[in-house]
Every structure is written in structure tokens, then in C-alpha cells.
Amino acid sequence: MSLPKTGSLPLHHPDRHHNRTDITVKVVRTLDDLQKVNVLRALTYMAEQDCPYDEEFDGNDLCALHLLAFEGREPAGSLRLRFFAGFVKIERVCIDPRRRGGAILAFLMANAFEVASRKGYRRMIAHMQARLEQMWSHVMECRVIDREAGFKVSGYDYLTLEIPLPEHPDALKIDADPFVLIRPEGDWDKPGVLDPMVGEVA
């Protein structure tokens, strides 16, 4: 799997990882894949950062879009996206502690940017731990919105980060083909189960 073209634009060094054919990213659509996401988050936030269960699993998981990265056949990283009027919020970015180093994060972020920009969004925000600011700014184009408006969660300092999203050449619009808009999230270019058969009158 290669990095998506539009989604790669906010990344500073997408060419470093373009030849990693062992990394794939998909939209979570099954309970089994959501369980993989939960395990990755438990390894990262609960085990490493001592985050309480009720804070990590906050009631937003069933109303969000999750992306799951694999290295080979093993779940390697995940994130979730929540969509608001005018902006999308990226949350719960995590990589298996045994698989950190850049490529998986780049694939996850590029796919998140691709999905969000395809849906027509041009602005993304993230509440990121202040200690990770250098890592985020090294990987992608981003800026802290207001450094004085930082806040604390579970003993960690957080900042609000803004990530500008590129305009997608095939952004979905209100007048798009109805059969495109009812296809599964992220699979807008593949005929769906409700698409009319060739030769069939819609």
C-alpha cells in the first residue's frame, strides 16, 4: 500500500516511507477490528501513561471513524476522527510500542488527511501532549493555536494543534452521485452493494 497522494501533502517527509509495502491502513468496520483498536489504546494510554479506563474509553468510540494500521498481519497503530462543522478532530493516535519509528505514524496520518480532505474538510485539530510537540511538527505541517490556552488531562500538559488540510481534487459534494455517498466510509471509489448493476435502470 502506498501513501495516499492528497493525504501525503501535509507530511514533511512522505518519500521516506513510500516503499513500505508491508504497512496497510483501513477504516474500522467490524467489532473485531474495533477490539484491535482498543488493545492498542490500552497498551499505549492505560499501560504506558496510567490513563484511567473511563478517560480512555470516553463514550465517543461508537460515533467516530477509526483507522487501523497493520504491519504485515499484525495490528500496529490506530487513531480516531470526529467530524464537526468546519473542522475534524484527530484523537487517540497510538502506535504499538514495539513498532514505533515513523513509518506507521506517517501512513496513519496520511490516510486520516486523505479521508478528511475527501469529505471536504480543510482544517483539522488535535489536542496533543505538549511533550510531543516536536515529534508532531517534525512529521507534519502544523501549528499550536494558542500556547497560553494549554490544559491538563491525567497529569499531562496538552496544547491544541491545527493541521491545515489540502483541497482534495475529488472532494465529496452535496450534488455527488447518490450511490457514491451511500458507499462505505473511505470506499467511495468502489461500487457498493447498493450500486445498480451494469445495464440495470436505477
N, C-alpha and C positions, 0 to 999 in steps of 0.2 A: 504494500500500500504506500503510495506517495503522499506527501503533504498536499492538502488541497490548495489550489492556486490562489484564490482570493484570500482565504484564511491565513495563508503564509505571509501576507504583506505586512502585518504589524510585527512580525518576528524580526529580530535583528540579524540572526544568522541561520535562516532556513536551510541554506545549502549544506550545512554541517551534517544534517540528518536525512537528506533526501534519499540516500541509498539504503536506508534501513527497511528492508522488505519483510522483516520479522515482526514489525510493530503494526497492529491494526487498531482501529477505533470504531466503535459502533454506538448507536443510540440504544439505551436500555429499554427493552420492550417486554421482558419476561421477569417473573418473580425470581428465577434462578440467577439472572444477571443482576437484579437488584440486591440479591443476597451477596454476590461477589463485591458489589459496591460497598455494602455495609461492613464486610470483613476488612476491606482496605481502609475504610474510615476508622474502624475500631483499632486497627494496627497503628494508624498514624495519630489520631487525635486522642483516643482513650488510653492506649498503651504508652505512647511516647510523651504526650502532653498532659496526661492525667485529667482529661476533659470529662466531666460528669455525663452519664448516659443521656439524661434529659436535655442537656445543652447540645450534645452532638446530634441526637435524633429529635429534632425540634418541631416536628409536625408539618414540615414543608416538603418532605420527600415524595409524597404521592401527588403533589401539584406542581412538580418541577420536571424538567427534562434532564436526564443524566447521560453522561458519556462514559463509556468504559473502554479502557485501553488494554490490549493484550500484547505480551511479548511471547511470540510463539502461541502456545495454547494456554498460557498462564495469565490470569488477571494481574495487571501491573500498575494501573492507576485509574483514577476516576475524577469526575467533577460534576457539579450540577449547575443548571442555568434556570433562573426565574425571570419571567418577562413582565415588564411594567410599561406603562405608556411612556414612550420616548427613550427608554433605556432598558438594557438587560443586565442582570446582576449575576456574576460568576461566583460560585461558592464551593466550599468543601473540596478544593483541589488537593489531591493526595496521590503520592506515588509509593508503591511497596518499598519499604526501607532497604530491601536487598537489591533494588533495581533503579536507584537514583543515579543521576549523572547528566541529565539534559535531554536525551532523545525522546523519552516517553512524555516528558512535560511539553516539549515542542509539538509533538503530534497531538496531544490532548488540546492544547491551546489553539493550534491551527484549526482543528476541527470545530472547536467551540466558536471561533471567529467566523468560520465558514457558515455554520448553522445560523448564527445570529445575523450576519450580514445578508444571507439569503432570505431571511424573514423580514428584511428591510431595516434592521437596526443599524445606527451609525455610532452609537455610544454604549459603552459597557463600563460598569463599575465593579470594584471588588473591595471588600473590607479585608485587608491583609495585615498580617502581623508586622509591626514596624521593623523587627529584626530581619525580615525577609525582603525589605525594600530593594536592596542591591541586587538580589537574585532576580526579582521580577523585572527591574529596569534593565538588567543585562540581557534577559531573554526577549523582551518585547518593548514596543513603544508604549509608554505610559507616563503618568504624572500624578503626584499627590495633589488632591484637590485643595485641601486646607490643612496644613500641618498642625495648626493650633486646635483643630477640631478632632483630635485623636481621642480614643476612648479605650477602656479596658474591658476584656472578657476573660474570665477564668484566670486572672493574674497576668495576662499578656496585653501589651500595648498594641493597638490597632490604628491604622490610617485608612482613609478612603482613597482609592486609586481610580483614576479614569483611564480607560483604554479606548482611543478612537478607532472605530471600525471602518474599513474601506467600503465604498459603494460596490455592491455586487452587481455585475452586469445582468444577472438573471434573477434579480430580487423579485420575490412574490408580491403581486399587487392585487388590489381588490377585484380587478377585472380579469384575473388569471382564469385559465380553463378550470371549471369546477372539478374535473377529475384529477387535476394536479393538486388542488387544495385539499382534497379528501384523502390523498395518499398518506401513508405513514410518515411521521416526522422524520426529516432528513433523507427520505427516499423519494423526493419529488420528481426525480428524473426517470423513475422506473414505473412502468404500468402497474397499477394496483389491482386488487381483487374486484373493485367496482368499475374499473375501466371497461368501456364497451369493447366487445370482441371486434376484430377486423371485419368489416363488412356489415356489422350489426348497426342498426339505427339506434342512436342514443335516446 
